[in-house]
Amino acid sequence: MSGVAVRLKGRVGPVALNVAFEAPAVGITALTGPSGSGKTSLVRAIAGLLRLEGEVRVGGAVWQDGRTFVPTHRRALGYVFQEASLLPHLSVRENLIYGARRSGGVDPATLDETVALLRLEPLLARGVGALSGGERQRVALGRALLARPRLLLMDEPLSSLDAAAKAEILPYLESLHRSLALPVIYVSHARDEIDRLADRVLMLRDGHVEPAGRPDAEARLATLGGPERDRLALAALRAGLDPDA
């Protein structure tokens, strides 16, 4: 099966996007870049939630080109947001089944496999309000997988979690990485996540996407948030480095 091909351009607020990239049919492609560079806007456009000019092709299927625009609900995708966005009036099991119904029905074997993979069995009867942040994201991921996606989009899924919850869920993402046979676009500015999960890295900079591999020091600095920059500056000063040198 062919992978993902994206060519999109358009202005979103102050950001002028003009991107073109391809991703393989299997594996995690990390999308990184400075805050405000348009990473979320690009992923939303791939999902069809935001309409830009261009093309999106997944597994040989045309989701968008000059003549076609497939609406989001008809795109075979799973989307995990920064916040879990679970349905609060449903239990964990019902949230998972909701994802499966979106793809045409509940396959008990697939449901059991997903529950086992994400170790959700103890949570199935709970209301989502009783879950921790890490548990909520595991349920959101399970719901996305049960939609039987041809593409999984993950937009900074760990950014809202504290350090303990992040440490809890990363092993599950690594397990998924080993077992999933579909393309994943994973948005993050956290280098530890990218190093642990990504097969390849794309950098979004100046409205363009380019291969990043391991970004050089200047590009790496551009991905850091304010608190990270402050800690780095303090460490440099303590080490005796001269900022004017």
Backbone torsions as a table, in degrees:
resi	resn	phi	psi	omega
1	MET	NA	135.5	177.8
2	SER	-70.3	163.1	-174.9
3	GLY	-91.7	-136.3	-174.3
4	VAL	-113.6	132.8	175.6
5	ALA	-128.5	125.4	-175.8
6	VAL	-128.9	129.6	169.3
7	ARG	-139.0	107.6	-175.1
8	LEU	-137.7	145.3	174.6
9	LYS	-149.9	153.3	179.7
10	GLY	155.2	164.4	179.7
11	ARG	-97.6	131.9	175.3
12	VAL	-123.8	101.9	-174.1
13	GLY	60.0	-128.0	-179.0
14	PRO	-82.5	-5.6	-173.6
15	VAL	-98.0	125.7	174.6
16	ALA	-101.0	105.6	-178.4
17	LEU	-90.1	136.7	172.5
18	ASN	-148.5	86.9	-168.4
19	VAL	-119.5	148.4	174.2
20	ALA	-148.7	125.7	176.4
21	PHE	-159.8	162.7	173.8
22	GLU	-126.7	149.0	178.0
23	ALA	-129.9	144.2	-178.3
24	PRO	-68.1	166.1	-175.4
25	ALA	-71.8	-16.9	179.8
26	VAL	-137.3	137.6	174.8
27	GLY	117.9	171.5	-176.8
28	ILE	-103.6	121.4	173.2
29	THR	-104.7	114.1	-180.0
30	ALA	-85.8	136.3	176.2
31	LEU	-113.7	116.1	-177.0
32	THR	-127.4	177.5	-178.8
33	GLY	149.8	169.5	-178.0
34	PRO	-61.2	154.8	173.3
35	SER	-58.3	137.3	-179.7
36	GLY	83.0	7.3	-178.6
37	SER	-83.1	-7.6	175.8
38	GLY	102.4	17.2	-178.0
39	LYS	-60.6	-48.9	-179.5
40	THR	-65.2	-39.9	178.6
41	SER	-61.6	-39.7	179.3
42	LEU	-65.1	-44.4	-179.9
43	VAL	-65.8	-39.3	177.7
44	ARG	-63.8	-35.5	178.0
45	ALA	-69.0	-38.4	176.2
46	ILE	-61.4	-37.4	179.9
47	ALA	-76.3	-12.9	-177.9
48	GLY	88.2	5.5	177.9
49	LEU	-78.3	-19.7	178.7
50	LEU	-133.1	130.2	-174.7
51	ARG	-99.0	115.2	172.5
52	LEU	-117.4	165.6	178.0
53	GLU	-77.8	138.9	174.9
54	GLY	138.7	-151.8	-174.0
55	GLU	-133.5	145.3	170.8
56	VAL	-137.2	121.4	178.5
57	ARG	-128.0	132.6	-178.2
58	VAL	-132.7	120.9	178.1
59	GLY	57.0	32.5	-178.7
60	GLY	87.2	-12.3	179.2
61	ALA	-89.2	136.8	178.5
62	VAL	-88.1	114.6	175.1
63	TRP	-91.7	-26.3	-180.0
64	GLN	-160.1	134.6	166.6
65	ASP	-154.9	-161.0	-176.5
66	GLY	-65.4	-21.3	-177.4
67	ARG	-114.7	-15.0	-170.8
68	THR	-125.1	139.9	169.6
69	PHE	-143.5	103.4	-179.3
70	VAL	-81.3	124.8	-179.8
71	PRO	-65.7	158.6	-173.7
72	THR	-54.3	-43.8	-174.4
73	HIS	-68.2	-13.1	177.8
74	ARG	-104.5	1.5	176.2
75	ARG	-88.8	132.7	-177.9
76	ALA	-80.1	76.8	-176.5
77	LEU	-134.4	155.9	168.6
78	GLY	-115.1	142.0	-174.7
79	TYR	-134.3	120.2	176.2
80	VAL	-111.7	118.7	-175.5
81	PHE	-90.0	174.7	174.9
82	GLN	-59.5	-42.3	173.8
83	GLU	-100.1	146.5	-171.6
84	ALA	-63.3	-30.5	177.2
85	SER	52.7	43.3	176.7
86	LEU	-79.4	160.0	177.7
87	LEU	-80.6	113.0	-168.6
88	PRO	-68.2	-22.1	-177.4
89	HIS	-88.2	-0.4	-179.1
90	LEU	-111.3	153.1	174.9
91	SER	-75.0	174.2	176.7
92	VAL	-59.1	-47.7	179.3
93	ARG	-58.7	-43.1	-177.8
94	GLU	-67.8	-34.6	175.1
95	ASN	-64.4	-41.3	178.2
96	LEU	-64.3	-44.7	-179.7
97	ILE	-64.2	-34.2	176.7
98	TYR	-57.7	-42.0	177.4
99	GLY	-64.3	-40.8	-179.6
100	ALA	-65.8	-38.8	-179.2
101	ARG	-65.0	-29.0	178.5
102	ARG	-61.7	-27.4	-178.4
103	SER	-95.4	5.9	174.3
104	GLY	114.0	-4.0	177.4
105	GLY	151.8	165.8	-176.8
106	VAL	-94.1	120.8	173.3
107	ASP	-98.4	108.5	-175.6
108	PRO	-54.7	-37.7	-179.5
109	ALA	-65.6	-42.6	179.3
110	THR	-67.8	-38.8	176.9
111	LEU	-61.1	-46.9	-180.0
112	ASP	-63.0	-39.9	-179.4
113	GLU	-64.4	-42.5	-179.8
114	THR	-67.4	-42.4	177.7
115	VAL	-60.1	-42.5	-179.6
116	ALA	-68.0	-42.3	-177.8
117	LEU	-61.2	-41.0	-177.9
118	LEU	-97.8	3.9	178.1
119	ARG	53.3	54.1	-177.0
120	LEU	-98.3	-4.5	-175.4
121	GLU	-51.3	-45.9	-178.5
122	PRO	-67.8	-13.2	-174.7
123	LEU	-100.1	-9.4	-165.9
124	LEU	-57.6	-37.5	-176.0
125	ALA	-86.8	-6.0	-175.6
126	ARG	-78.1	153.9	166.5
127	GLY	-78.2	150.7	-175.0
128	VAL	-69.0	-20.2	177.5
129	GLY	-67.6	-16.5	-179.1
130	ALA	-94.1	5.9	-175.8
131	LEU	-94.4	151.6	171.1
132	SER	-75.9	170.4	179.6
133	GLY	-60.4	-43.4	178.8
134	GLY	-65.2	-39.3	177.6
135	GLU	-64.3	-40.8	179.7
136	ARG	-61.5	-41.1	-179.9
137	GLN	-70.0	-32.5	174.9
138	ARG	-64.4	-40.7	177.5
139	VAL	-65.9	-43.1	178.7
140	ALA	-60.9	-39.0	178.4
141	LEU	-67.0	-43.3	176.7
142	GLY	-60.0	-42.6	178.9
143	ARG	-61.7	-41.1	178.9
144	ALA	-64.6	-40.6	-179.4
145	LEU	-67.9	-35.4	-178.3
146	LEU	-72.5	-10.0	172.5
147	ALA	-77.7	2.4	179.3
148	ARG	52.7	58.2	-175.2
149	PRO	-75.1	153.6	168.3
150	ARG	-94.4	-10.4	176.3
151	LEU	-148.6	133.7	176.8
152	LEU	-111.3	122.8	177.8
153	LEU	-106.9	129.7	179.8
154	MET	-129.5	110.5	-174.5
155	ASP	-101.4	94.9	-179.7
156	GLU	45.5	57.6	-173.3
157	PRO	-67.6	-15.0	-178.4
158	LEU	-107.7	-0.5	-171.5
159	SER	-67.5	-25.0	-178.6
160	SER	-91.0	0.5	-175.9
161	LEU	-96.4	149.1	173.4
162	ASP	-76.6	175.7	-173.5
163	ALA	-60.4	-39.6	-178.2
164	ALA	-66.3	-44.2	-180.0
165	ALA	-67.0	-37.1	178.2
166	LYS	-63.9	-43.8	178.3
167	ALA	-63.9	-30.2	179.6
168	GLU	-69.8	-40.7	-171.1
169	ILE	-90.1	-23.0	-178.4
170	LEU	-56.8	-41.8	177.2
171	PRO	-60.4	-33.0	177.1
172	TYR	-67.1	-39.2	177.8
173	LEU	-66.1	-37.9	176.5
174	GLU	-64.2	-39.4	177.9
175	SER	-63.7	-41.9	177.1
176	LEU	-62.5	-39.7	179.9
177	HIS	-57.0	-39.4	-178.6
178	ARG	-74.9	-26.3	-170.8
179	SER	-106.1	-21.2	-175.5
180	LEU	-78.5	136.6	176.8
181	ALA	-112.9	57.3	178.2
182	LEU	-153.3	161.8	179.1
183	PRO	-77.3	143.0	178.4
184	VAL	-128.0	129.1	170.4
185	ILE	-106.6	118.7	-170.6
186	TYR	-118.5	110.7	-179.4
187	VAL	-88.6	128.1	177.3
188	SER	-165.0	150.4	168.9
189	HIS	-109.4	3.7	-177.5
190	ALA	-88.8	113.6	-174.8
191	ARG	-63.8	-33.5	-179.2
192	ASP	-64.3	-39.3	177.0
193	GLU	-64.4	-45.9	-178.3
194	ILE	-61.9	-44.7	-179.3
195	ASP	-62.2	-36.4	-176.5
196	ARG	-80.8	-28.9	-167.8
197	LEU	-112.7	-33.2	-164.9
198	ALA	-83.5	141.2	169.7
199	ASP	-86.6	-30.9	177.8
200	ARG	-150.0	158.2	-175.2
201	VAL	-128.4	133.0	172.7
202	LEU	-114.9	137.0	178.5
203	MET	-104.7	126.4	174.2
204	LEU	-96.5	115.8	-175.2
205	ARG	-149.7	132.4	179.9
206	ASP	55.0	34.8	175.9
207	GLY	81.0	2.4	-178.8
208	HIS	-122.2	150.4	174.8
209	VAL	-102.9	133.7	178.3
210	GLU	-139.8	151.8	176.5
211	PRO	-59.6	138.8	-177.5
212	ALA	-112.0	-33.1	-173.2
213	GLY	57.6	-119.4	170.4
214	ARG	-107.0	108.1	-173.6
215	PRO	-58.0	147.3	174.9
216	ASP	-68.7	175.4	-172.2
217	ALA	-60.5	-40.1	-178.2
218	GLU	-66.5	-43.9	179.0
219	ALA	-66.9	-39.3	178.0
220	ARG	-61.5	-42.1	179.5
221	LEU	-61.8	-35.3	-178.3
222	ALA	-65.8	-22.8	-178.6
223	THR	-87.0	-8.7	-176.2
224	LEU	-80.9	143.1	173.2
225	GLY	-80.8	173.8	-178.3
226	GLY	-55.4	-50.9	-180.0
227	PRO	-60.0	-38.4	179.0
228	GLU	-66.1	-40.1	177.6
229	ARG	-63.5	-41.0	179.9
230	ASP	-62.7	-42.6	179.4
231	ARG	-65.3	-38.7	179.0
232	LEU	-66.0	-41.6	178.8
233	ALA	-64.3	-42.0	178.9
234	LEU	-63.1	-41.4	178.4
235	ALA	-63.3	-38.3	179.2
236	ALA	-66.0	-42.6	178.5
237	LEU	-63.1	-42.8	179.3
238	ARG	-63.9	-29.7	178.5
239	ALA	-80.4	-2.3	176.7
240	GLY	87.7	13.8	179.6
241	LEU	-76.3	141.6	-179.8
242	ASP	-93.5	115.9	-178.4
243	PRO	-64.8	-17.8	179.5
244	ASP	-92.3	-1.8	-176.5
245	ALA	-74.4	NA	NA
